[in-house]
Amino acid sequence: MNAKDNFLKVKHLYNRAGFGISYPDLHKLSKKNLDKVVSGLLKEPKQNMDITLIDTAESKKQLLAQLGLYAKKDLTDDERKQRQEIIRTQNEKSRDLNIAWINQMINTANPLREKMTLFWHGHFACRSNNPFFAQQLNNIQRENALGSFKTLLVEVSKSPAMLQYLNNQQNRKGKPNENFARELMELFTLGRGNYTEQDIKESARSFTGWMYDKDGSFIFRPNLHDANTKTFFGKIGNFQGENIIDLILEKPETASFISRKIYKFFVNDTPNEDHVKELAAHFYNSKYDIAELMKKMFTSDWFYSPENVGSKIKSPAEFLVGLSREFYVTYNKPQVLIQLQSSLGQYLFNPPNVAGWPGGQSWIDSSSLMLRMRIPSLILNDGEIDFSGKADPEDEAVIALNRTTKQNVVKSFVNAKADWPKFLDTFPKDFRPLDLAEFLLQPKLNSKITNMVADNKGLRSTTIEITSMPEYQLC
């Protein structure tokens, strides 16, 4: 393979497996064998990558106080103020957690692990008004992002965030709640059509007693568990939750469902079923080793086929993180990252529902595309921005009620600083605007772009122009 081909392959790999790559790193890695580059991405981090913004002891203390207040029918004025203060603190911590994760993605030395965490964040979509629970689930997804899918699935299923979100806290003997059991099969493992309504009922009975205690730790309550015989997928036994997970993983349809979703996220929104079958067989035979699945995908020739390069729309998170990493951006008021996510339709830790964000073409509509094309020049030149764009689904009803009234548009200075000297110093002295365009854009350059940059003399002005193009939204 010639150096140019390897250069383009490594660039594509890092755009999909991470959030882009600097020119010096690309130049260095393109001299290596591609299999070694993939192995480098899959390497275990040397240090713990957990986000530890929210203190465990403080959170547990707050949770106990909150439970005590919610248990009371009549609250004193002081108790009402205390409850409001807890909610205010939780909302503030939730915003801080969001920004902490964005910053971790921007600064990580392990881009694939964070990209996989982002994938699992959408796959196991969950909302929690308790920021400690949300942080805990995010760390579970990160720790197991490239490990055993079974371990990841069990740990997610036992997390207080998911137990609360899908009502398994109310799932008890004699009164089974089917919410978690249904989503476990429909959205997390098998996909529709691969189980029956009776399987859902029997699965729900098996997960009775899976709860979290008053300080937010997983607990199995035997006295609330249905210990009677169940029939699941035609098999009879006194099943508990982990037995159900084992039986689900025995089905090759689970490997197919996960592999197809991984393919759509990392390769192409339109799956090639032959390639999905190839991945699924490898995943199943590896006993659901996620790193093996990713290695198989990233080392396959078809991953680098022209139809799979520059063909995916960046999610808002990928777009904001990639832009910030590429230009070494510092946000003096990080709150703007929350506003940008909300306006672009992907507010992390707040998926629209348990199915997560639909992705693909849904990331773009006429208003969000115009905003996306303005954001690079605003961030790189510290411009003023008005936030409207896509609303959170829970806010839609409020917006509908207010449509007849005059609305105030929120305006804000981005208040960000790109490190232009650091960015420009990454390129050789003889680097031309055309070279820059080829580096910054994933789709092949067309005549319109080549003609435009041919007239441009400076790398900085070329950068602003290129990042403001629709093509920059593709990876």
C-alpha positions as CSV (number, residue, x, y, z in Angstrom):
1,M,0.0,0.0,0.0
2,N,1.3,3.5,-0.8
3,A,1.8,6.1,1.8
4,K,-1.1,8.3,0.5
5,D,-3.6,5.3,0.8
6,N,-2.4,4.6,4.4
7,F,-2.6,8.3,5.2
8,L,-6.3,8.4,4.1
9,K,-7.2,5.1,5.8
10,V,-5.7,6.2,9.2
11,K,-7.6,9.6,8.9
12,H,-10.8,7.7,8.2
13,L,-10.2,5.3,11.1
14,Y,-9.6,8.1,13.6
15,N,-12.6,10.1,12.4
16,R,-14.8,7.1,13.1
17,A,-13.1,5.4,16.0
18,G,-12.4,8.7,17.7
19,F,-13.0,12.4,17.1
20,G,-10.4,13.2,14.5
21,I,-6.6,13.3,14.6
22,S,-3.9,16.0,14.5
23,Y,-1.7,16.3,11.4
24,P,1.5,15.2,13.1
25,D,-0.1,12.2,14.7
26,L,-1.6,11.3,11.3
27,H,1.7,11.7,9.6
28,K,3.4,9.5,12.2
29,L,0.8,6.7,12.3
30,S,0.4,6.5,8.5
31,K,3.9,5.1,8.4
32,K,2.8,2.1,10.5
33,N,1.0,-1.1,9.5
34,L,-2.8,-0.5,9.8
35,D,-3.3,-3.5,12.1
36,K,-0.8,-2.0,14.6
37,V,-2.7,1.4,14.4
38,V,-5.9,-0.5,15.3
39,S,-4.2,-2.4,18.1
40,G,-3.0,1.0,19.5
41,L,-6.5,2.3,19.6
42,L,-7.7,-0.8,21.4
43,K,-5.0,-0.7,24.0
44,E,-6.1,-0.6,27.7
45,P,-5.7,2.8,29.3
46,K,-2.8,3.1,31.8
47,Q,-4.9,4.9,34.4
48,N,-8.5,4.9,35.7
49,M,-10.7,6.8,33.3
50,D,-13.7,7.2,35.6
51,I,-15.4,10.6,36.0
52,T,-15.4,11.4,39.8
53,L,-17.0,14.8,39.8
54,I,-19.8,13.7,42.2
55,D,-18.6,12.5,45.6
56,T,-20.1,9.2,46.6
57,A,-20.4,9.9,50.3
58,E,-22.0,13.3,49.8
59,S,-24.4,11.9,47.2
60,K,-25.6,9.1,49.5
61,K,-26.1,11.5,52.3
62,Q,-28.2,13.7,50.0
63,L,-30.2,10.7,48.7
64,L,-31.1,9.6,52.3
65,A,-32.2,13.2,53.1
66,Q,-34.3,13.3,49.9
67,L,-36.0,9.9,50.7
68,G,-36.8,11.1,54.1
69,L,-38.5,14.3,52.8
70,Y,-40.4,12.4,50.1
71,A,-41.7,9.9,52.6
72,K,-43.4,12.7,54.6
73,K,-47.0,13.8,53.7
74,D,-46.8,17.3,55.1
75,L,-43.6,19.3,55.0
76,T,-42.7,22.3,57.1
77,D,-41.5,25.5,55.2
78,D,-37.9,24.6,56.1
79,E,-38.3,21.1,54.8
80,R,-39.8,22.4,51.5
81,K,-36.8,24.8,51.2
82,Q,-34.5,21.9,51.9
83,R,-36.1,19.7,49.2
84,Q,-35.9,22.6,46.7
85,E,-32.2,23.1,47.5
86,I,-31.5,19.4,46.9
87,I,-33.2,19.6,43.5
88,R,-31.3,22.8,42.6
89,T,-28.0,21.2,43.6
90,Q,-28.8,18.1,41.6
91,N,-29.6,20.1,38.5
92,E,-26.4,22.1,38.9
93,K,-24.4,18.9,39.4
94,S,-26.1,17.3,36.3
95,R,-24.9,20.2,34.2
96,D,-21.4,20.0,35.6
97,L,-21.4,16.2,34.9
98,N,-22.3,16.9,31.3
99,I,-19.5,19.4,30.8
100,A,-17.0,17.1,32.6
101,W,-17.7,14.3,30.1
102,I,-17.5,16.7,27.1
103,N,-14.1,17.9,28.4
104,Q,-13.0,14.3,28.9
105,M,-13.9,13.5,25.3
106,I,-12.1,16.7,24.1
107,N,-8.9,15.9,26.1
108,T,-8.8,12.1,26.2
109,A,-5.7,10.1,25.1
110,N,-8.0,7.1,24.6
111,P,-10.4,8.3,21.9
112,L,-11.9,4.9,21.0
113,R,-12.9,4.2,24.7
114,E,-14.7,7.6,24.9
115,K,-16.3,7.0,21.4
116,M,-17.5,3.6,22.6
117,T,-18.8,5.1,25.8
118,L,-20.8,7.5,23.6
119,F,-22.1,4.6,21.6
120,W,-23.2,2.7,24.7
121,H,-24.7,5.9,26.2
122,G,-27.1,6.0,23.3
123,H,-27.6,2.2,23.2
124,F,-28.5,1.9,26.9
125,A,-30.3,5.3,26.9
126,C,-31.3,6.4,30.3
127,R,-32.3,9.6,32.1
128,S,-31.7,10.1,35.8
129,N,-32.4,13.2,37.8
130,N,-29.8,11.9,40.3
131,P,-26.4,13.0,38.9
132,F,-24.5,10.4,41.0
133,F,-26.6,7.6,39.4
134,A,-25.9,9.1,36.0
135,Q,-22.2,9.3,36.7
136,Q,-22.1,5.7,37.9
137,L,-23.8,4.4,34.7
138,N,-21.5,6.5,32.5
139,N,-18.5,5.0,34.3
140,I,-19.9,1.4,33.9
141,Q,-20.2,2.1,30.2
142,R,-16.7,3.4,30.0
143,E,-15.0,0.7,32.1
144,N,-16.7,-2.1,30.0
145,A,-16.8,-0.2,26.7
146,L,-14.3,-2.6,25.1
147,G,-14.7,-5.6,27.4
148,S,-17.3,-8.4,27.7
149,F,-20.8,-7.4,26.5
150,K,-22.2,-9.8,29.1
151,T,-20.5,-8.0,31.9
152,L,-21.5,-4.6,30.5
153,L,-25.2,-5.8,30.2
154,V,-25.3,-7.2,33.7
155,E,-23.7,-4.1,35.3
156,V,-26.0,-1.7,33.4
157,S,-29.0,-3.9,34.4
158,K,-28.0,-3.6,38.1
159,S,-27.3,0.1,38.0
160,P,-29.6,2.3,40.1
161,A,-30.1,4.7,37.1
162,M,-31.5,2.0,34.9
163,L,-33.4,0.2,37.7
164,Q,-35.1,3.5,38.4
165,Y,-35.6,4.6,34.8
166,L,-37.3,1.4,33.7
167,N,-39.2,0.8,36.9
168,N,-37.6,-2.4,38.1
169,Q,-37.6,-0.9,41.6
170,Q,-41.4,-1.6,41.5
171,N,-40.9,-5.1,40.1
172,R,-41.9,-7.6,42.8
173,K,-43.4,-11.0,43.3
174,G,-47.1,-11.1,42.5
175,K,-47.0,-7.6,40.9
176,P,-44.4,-7.9,38.1
177,N,-43.5,-4.7,36.2
178,E,-42.6,-5.6,32.6
179,N,-40.9,-2.3,31.6
180,F,-37.3,-3.4,32.0
181,A,-37.8,-6.9,30.8
182,R,-39.4,-5.6,27.5
183,E,-36.6,-3.0,26.8
184,L,-33.9,-5.5,27.7
185,M,-35.0,-7.6,24.7
186,E,-36.4,-5.0,22.3
187,L,-33.7,-2.4,22.6
188,F,-30.7,-3.7,24.4
189,T,-30.2,-7.2,23.0
190,L,-32.5,-9.1,20.6
191,G,-34.6,-6.6,18.7
192,R,-38.3,-6.9,17.9
193,G,-39.6,-10.2,16.5
194,N,-37.2,-12.4,18.4
195,Y,-39.2,-13.0,21.6
196,T,-42.9,-13.4,22.6
197,E,-45.1,-11.4,25.0
198,Q,-45.0,-14.5,27.2
199,D,-41.2,-14.3,27.2
200,I,-41.5,-10.7,28.5
201,K,-43.8,-11.8,31.3
202,E,-41.5,-14.7,32.4
203,S,-38.4,-12.4,32.2
204,A,-40.1,-9.8,34.3
205,R,-40.8,-12.4,37.0
206,S,-37.1,-13.4,36.9
207,F,-36.0,-9.9,37.6
208,T,-38.3,-9.4,40.6
209,G,-36.3,-8.3,43.6
210,W,-33.5,-6.5,41.5
211,M,-33.5,-3.2,43.3
212,Y,-31.2,-0.5,44.8
213,D,-31.2,0.3,48.5
214,K,-31.6,3.6,50.3
215,D,-28.0,4.6,49.7
216,G,-28.1,3.9,46.0
217,S,-26.4,0.5,45.8
218,F,-27.7,-2.6,44.0
219,I,-29.5,-5.1,46.2
220,F,-31.2,-8.4,45.5
221,R,-34.3,-8.8,47.8
222,P,-35.1,-12.5,48.0
223,N,-38.4,-11.8,49.8
224,L,-39.6,-9.8,46.8
225,H,-38.4,-12.3,44.2
226,D,-40.7,-14.7,42.4
227,A,-39.0,-18.0,43.1
228,N,-41.5,-20.1,41.2
229,T,-40.8,-22.0,38.0
230,K,-40.7,-19.9,34.7
231,T,-40.7,-20.9,31.1
232,F,-38.4,-18.7,29.0
233,F,-37.6,-19.4,25.3
234,G,-39.1,-22.8,25.8
235,K,-36.7,-23.6,28.7
236,I,-38.1,-24.3,32.2
237,G,-36.4,-23.4,35.4
238,N,-36.3,-21.3,38.5
239,F,-34.7,-18.4,36.6
240,Q,-33.2,-15.3,38.1
241,G,-32.1,-12.2,36.2
242,E,-28.6,-13.4,35.2
243,N,-30.1,-16.7,34.0
244,I,-32.3,-14.7,31.6
245,I,-29.3,-12.7,30.4
246,D,-27.4,-15.9,29.7
247,L,-30.3,-17.3,27.7
248,I,-30.6,-14.1,25.7
249,L,-26.9,-14.2,24.9
250,E,-27.2,-17.9,23.7
251,K,-29.3,-16.6,20.8
252,P,-27.2,-15.5,17.8
253,E,-29.9,-12.9,17.1
254,T,-28.4,-10.9,20.0
255,A,-24.9,-10.8,18.3
256,S,-26.6,-9.8,15.0
257,F,-28.6,-7.0,16.7
258,I,-25.6,-5.4,18.4
259,S,-23.3,-5.9,15.4
260,R,-25.9,-4.1,13.1
261,K,-26.2,-1.2,15.5
262,I,-22.4,-0.9,15.8
263,Y,-22.1,-1.0,12.0
264,K,-24.7,1.8,11.6
265,F,-22.8,3.9,14.2
266,F,-19.3,3.4,13.0
267,V,-19.6,2.4,9.3
268,N,-22.7,3.4,7.4
269,D,-26.4,4.3,8.2
270,T,-27.4,1.7,5.6
271,P,-26.1,-1.7,6.8
272,N,-24.5,-4.1,4.3
273,E,-26.1,-7.3,5.7
274,D,-23.2,-9.5,4.5
275,H,-20.8,-7.4,6.5
276,V,-23.1,-7.4,9.5
277,K,-23.3,-11.3,9.3
278,E,-19.5,-11.4,9.2
279,L,-19.2,-9.2,12.3
280,A,-22.1,-11.0,14.2
281,A,-20.5,-14.5,13.7
282,H,-17.1,-13.2,14.9
283,F,-18.8,-11.5,17.9
284,Y,-20.8,-14.6,18.9
285,N,-17.8,-16.9,18.5
286,S,-15.6,-14.6,20.6
287,K,-18.2,-15.0,23.4
288,Y,-19.3,-11.3,23.0
289,D,-15.8,-9.7,23.3
290,I,-16.4,-6.1,22.2
291,A,-12.7,-5.4,21.5
292,E,-12.7,-8.4,19.1
293,L,-15.7,-7.1,17.3
294,M,-14.2,-3.6,16.9
295,K,-10.9,-5.1,15.7
296,K,-12.6,-7.2,13.1
297,M,-14.5,-4.2,11.8
298,F,-11.6,-1.8,11.7
299,T,-9.3,-4.3,10.0
300,S,-11.8,-5.2,7.3
301,D,-11.2,-3.9,3.8
302,W,-14.8,-2.9,3.4
303,F,-14.5,-0.4,6.4
304,Y,-12.3,1.7,4.1
305,S,-14.4,1.4,0.9
306,P,-15.3,4.8,-0.8
307,E,-19.0,4.5,0.1
308,N,-18.1,4.3,3.8
309,V,-15.8,7.4,3.8
310,G,-17.2,10.9,4.5
311,S,-20.7,9.5,4.3
312,K,-21.9,9.8,7.9
313,I,-23.3,13.0,9.5
314,K,-21.5,13.8,12.7
315,S,-23.7,13.7,15.8
316,P,-23.7,17.0,17.7
317,A,-21.4,15.5,20.3
318,E,-18.9,14.3,17.7
319,F,-19.1,17.6,15.9
320,L,-18.5,19.7,19.1
321,V,-15.8,17.4,20.5
322,G,-14.0,17.1,17.2
323,L,-14.0,20.8,16.5
324,S,-12.8,21.5,20.1
325,R,-10.0,18.9,19.9
326,E,-8.9,20.0,16.4
327,F,-8.4,23.6,17.3
328,Y,-7.4,23.2,21.0
329,V,-10.5,25.3,22.1
330,T,-10.8,26.6,25.6
331,Y,-14.3,27.5,26.8
332,N,-14.2,30.3,29.3
333,K,-17.9,29.8,30.0
334,P,-18.4,26.0,29.6
335,Q,-22.2,26.5,30.0
336,V,-22.3,27.3,26.3
337,L,-21.6,23.6,25.6
338,I,-24.9,22.8,27.2
339,Q,-26.7,25.4,25.1
340,L,-25.0,24.1,21.9
341,Q,-26.0,20.5,22.7
342,S,-29.6,21.5,23.3
343,S,-29.8,23.6,20.2
344,L,-28.3,20.8,18.0
345,G,-30.6,18.1,19.4
346,Q,-28.2,15.9,21.5
347,Y,-28.2,16.9,25.2
348,L,-26.0,14.2,26.8
349,F,-27.5,12.4,29.8
350,N,-30.9,13.4,28.5
351,P,-31.9,11.1,25.6
352,P,-35.4,11.7,24.1
353,N,-36.5,8.2,25.3
354,V,-35.3,4.7,26.1
355,A,-34.6,4.1,22.4
356,G,-32.0,6.9,22.4
357,W,-31.2,9.4,19.7
358,P,-32.3,8.1,16.2
359,G,-29.1,9.5,14.6
360,G,-28.3,9.6,10.9
361,Q,-30.4,12.0,8.8
362,S,-32.4,13.0,11.9
363,W,-29.4,15.1,13.1
364,I,-30.0,17.6,10.4
365,D,-32.9,19.8,9.5
366,S,-32.9,23.2,7.9
367,S,-32.5,25.1,11.2
368,S,-29.9,22.9,12.8
369,L,-27.8,22.7,9.6
370,M,-27.6,26.5,9.4
371,L,-26.6,26.6,13.1
372,R,-24.0,23.9,12.6
373,M,-22.4,25.8,9.7
374,R,-22.2,29.0,11.8
375,I,-20.8,27.3,14.9
376,P,-17.2,26.8,13.7
377,S,-16.6,30.5,12.8
378,L,-18.4,31.6,16.1
379,I,-16.3,29.3,18.3
380,L,-13.1,30.1,16.4
381,N,-13.7,33.8,16.3
382,D,-15.7,34.2,19.6
383,G,-18.9,35.3,18.0
384,E,-22.4,35.9,19.3
385,I,-25.0,33.2,18.9
386,D,-28.7,32.9,19.4
387,F,-30.0,29.6,20.7
388,S,-33.2,28.2,19.3
389,G,-32.9,25.0,17.2
390,K,-34.2,21.6,18.4
391,A,-36.0,21.4,21.7
392,D,-35.8,18.6,24.2
393,P,-39.0,16.4,23.8
394,E,-40.0,17.1,27.3
395,D,-40.1,20.9,26.5
396,E,-42.2,20.5,23.4
397,A,-45.5,20.9,25.2
398,V,-44.3,24.1,26.9
399,I,-43.1,25.5,23.6
400,A,-46.5,24.7,22.0
401,L,-48.3,26.6,24.7
402,N,-46.0,29.7,24.1
403,R,-46.1,29.8,20.3
404,T,-48.7,32.6,20.3
405,T,-46.6,34.7,22.6
406,K,-43.6,36.7,21.7
407,Q,-40.5,34.6,22.7
408,N,-37.2,36.0,23.8
409,V,-34.3,34.4,21.9
410,V,-31.4,33.6,24.2
411,K,-28.2,35.3,22.9
412,S,-24.8,34.5,24.2
413,F,-21.2,35.1,23.3
414,V,-19.5,31.8,22.8
415,N,-16.5,33.1,24.9
416,A,-14.1,30.5,23.6
417,K,-10.5,30.7,22.5
418,A,-8.9,28.5,19.8
419,D,-5.2,28.1,20.0
420,W,-4.4,29.2,16.5
421,P,-0.6,29.2,16.8
422,K,-0.7,25.6,18.2
423,F,-3.0,24.5,15.4
424,L,-1.1,26.1,12.6
425,D,2.3,24.9,13.9
426,T,1.1,21.3,13.3
427,F,1.5,21.7,9.6
428,P,4.7,21.8,7.4
429,K,6.0,25.1,6.2
430,D,5.0,24.5,2.6
431,F,1.4,23.4,3.5
432,R,-1.1,24.8,1.0
433,P,-4.8,25.7,1.4
434,L,-5.6,22.8,-0.8
435,D,-3.7,20.4,1.5
436,L,-5.5,21.9,4.4
437,A,-8.9,21.3,2.7
438,E,-8.0,17.6,2.0
439,F,-7.0,17.2,5.7
440,L,-10.0,18.9,7.3
441,L,-12.7,17.3,5.1
442,Q,-13.6,13.7,4.9
443,P,-15.6,13.7,1.6
444,K,-13.5,13.9,-1.6
445,L,-13.0,17.4,-2.7
446,N,-15.2,18.6,-5.6
447,S,-14.3,21.4,-8.1
448,K,-16.3,24.0,-6.1
449,I,-14.1,23.5,-3.0
450,T,-10.8,23.3,-5.0
451,N,-11.7,26.5,-6.9
452,M,-12.6,28.3,-3.7
453,V,-9.4,27.4,-1.8
454,A,-7.3,28.1,-4.8
455,D,-8.1,31.8,-4.4
456,N,-7.4,31.7,-0.7
457,K,-3.9,32.7,0.4
458,G,-4.0,32.2,4.2
459,L,-4.4,29.0,6.2
460,R,-6.4,30.6,8.9
461,S,-9.0,32.1,6.6
462,T,-9.1,28.9,4.6
463,T,-9.8,27.0,7.9
464,I,-12.8,29.2,8.8
465,E,-14.2,28.8,5.3
466,I,-13.8,25.0,5.1
467,T,-15.2,24.4,8.6
468,S,-18.3,26.5,7.7
469,M,-19.1,24.2,4.7
470,P,-21.8,21.5,4.8
471,E,-19.0,18.9,3.9
472,Y,-17.4,19.6,7.3
473,Q,-20.5,18.0,8.9
474,L,-19.6,14.7,7.5
475,C,-17.1,12.1,8.8
